[in-house]
Amino acid sequence: MDPQVTATAPAARRRSLNGLALQLSAVALSFILVSLLVVTASHAAFVAQTDNPRNHVGAGAVHLADDDSGYAMFAVDGLTPGNVQERCIKVTYTGTVDAGDVRLYVPSAPTGALAPFLDLTVDIAPDNAAGPGSCTGFGTGQRLFSGTLSSLASTRSDWTTGLSTWQPAGTPETRVFRFRLQVQDTPGAQGLATEFGFTWETRTS
C-alpha cells in the first residue's frame, strides 16, 4: 500500500469530523441566538393592565315586627251584646330595601262556631301614643274593614287576598291598627267561642 495514501486517510477523516463539529456548533449557536432574540422580544412587549378587585354582593331584607310581646290581643270570656272589646297593635317595618304593600289577613280559619256572630272593625293610623293593647290616643284613623270575623277570614286568607294597609316609604316606619269586636245580639251566639289570629306580610316591590 502507498504510504502517502495511508497517511492521507486519517487526516481526511479528521478534517471531516472537524467540519461536522463546526457545523453542529454553528447550529447550536444559531439556536441559542434565536432563543435569545425570542426572549428579548418577549421582554420588550408592551404591557397594560387594569383591575377590579374586592367585589362584594349582599342581599337586602324585608322585616316586620309588632309590639304584642308574643301575647294575644284578645283574651275575653263572657262577652255580651253591646260590650265592645277594643285593642290596638303597632306594626313596624325595619327592612333594608323598598317594600311593597303591607297586607293584613287571617292565616287560618277561626276555630269554634262564634266567628259568624262576631262583628269586627279594623282601622289604621300613623304612629301615635296607642298600643300595645290600649288604644288611648289613636284618634279617628282610616277604616280598613267592617264585617264579621268569619267574612274577613274567608275573603282575606293570604298575602294575595290580604287587606292592603300601607306601603312603607322609609325604615323604620310604624302604623297602628285598632281592632274592635262585639258579639251580635242573637240567641244563636250564646255559649259559643272562637280562636283566631292575624298576619301582616310584605314583599319586595
Backbone hydrogen bonds, N-H to C=O, Kabsch-Sander energy under -0.5 kcal/mol:
donor,donor_aa,acceptor,acceptor_aa,energy
6,T,2,D,-2.1
7,A,3,P,-1.9
8,T,4,Q,-1.6
9,A,5,V,-1.7
11,A,7,A,-0.9
12,A,8,T,-2.2
13,R,9,A,-2.3
14,R,10,P,-2.6
15,R,11,A,-2.4
16,S,12,A,-2.4
17,L,13,R,-2.8
18,N,14,R,-2.7
19,G,15,R,-2.5
20,L,16,S,-2.3
21,A,17,L,-2.6
22,L,18,N,-2.5
23,Q,19,G,-2.3
24,L,20,L,-2.8
25,S,21,A,-2.6
26,A,22,L,-2.4
27,V,23,Q,-2.5
28,A,24,L,-2.7
29,L,25,S,-2.7
30,S,26,A,-2.4
31,F,27,V,-2.4
32,I,28,A,-2.3
33,L,29,L,-2.6
34,V,30,S,-2.6
35,S,31,F,-2.5
36,L,32,I,-2.5
37,L,33,L,-2.3
38,V,34,V,-2.4
39,V,35,S,-2.6
40,T,36,L,-2.7
41,A,37,L,-2.7
42,S,38,V,-2.6
43,H,39,V,-2.5
44,A,40,T,-1.2
45,A,42,S,-1.3
65,A,92,T,-2.0
67,D,90,K,-1.3
71,Y,68,D,-2.3
82,G,183,V,-0.5
83,N,80,T,-1.9
84,V,82,G,-0.9
85,Q,181,L,-3.2
86,E,84,V,-0.5
87,R,179,F,-2.5
88,C,133,G,-1.7
89,I,177,F,-2.1
91,V,175,R,-2.8
92,T,65,A,-3.3
93,Y,173,E,-3.1
94,T,63,H,-2.4
94,T,92,T,-0.5
95,G,63,H,-0.5
96,T,61,A,-2.7
97,V,61,A,-0.9
100,G,203,R,-3.4
102,V,166,W,-2.7
103,R,101,D,-0.7
103,R,201,E,-3.2
104,L,163,L,-2.2
105,Y,199,T,-2.4
106,V,156,R,-3.1
111,T,195,E,-2.1
113,A,193,A,-0.9
114,L,193,A,-1.5
117,F,114,L,-2.4
118,L,115,A,-1.4
119,D,117,F,-0.6
119,D,182,Q,-2.8
120,L,147,G,-4.0
121,T,180,R,-1.8
122,V,145,F,-2.2
123,D,178,R,-2.2
124,I,142,Q,-2.3
125,A,176,V,-2.2
127,D,174,T,-0.9
131,G,134,S,-3.7
133,G,88,C,-2.3
134,S,132,P,-1.9
138,F,135,C,-2.1
142,Q,124,I,-2.6
144,L,122,V,-3.4
145,F,122,V,-1.6
147,G,120,L,-2.3
149,L,115,A,-0.7
149,L,118,L,-2.2
150,S,115,A,-1.2
152,L,148,T,-1.9
153,A,149,L,-2.4
154,S,150,S,-2.0
155,T,151,S,-1.5
156,R,152,L,-2.4
162,G,158,D,-1.1
163,L,104,L,-3.0
165,T,102,V,-2.6
165,T,163,L,-0.6
166,W,102,V,-0.8
173,E,93,Y,-1.6
175,R,91,V,-2.3
176,V,125,A,-3.0
177,F,89,I,-2.9
178,R,123,D,-2.5
179,F,87,R,-3.3
179,F,177,F,-0.5
180,R,121,T,-2.1
181,L,85,Q,-2.8
182,Q,119,D,-1.6
184,Q,117,F,-2.8
186,T,184,Q,-2.0
189,A,186,T,-1.9
190,Q,187,P,-1.5
192,L,189,A,-1.7
195,E,111,T,-0.7
199,T,105,Y,-2.7
201,E,103,R,-2.3
205,S,98,D,-1.0
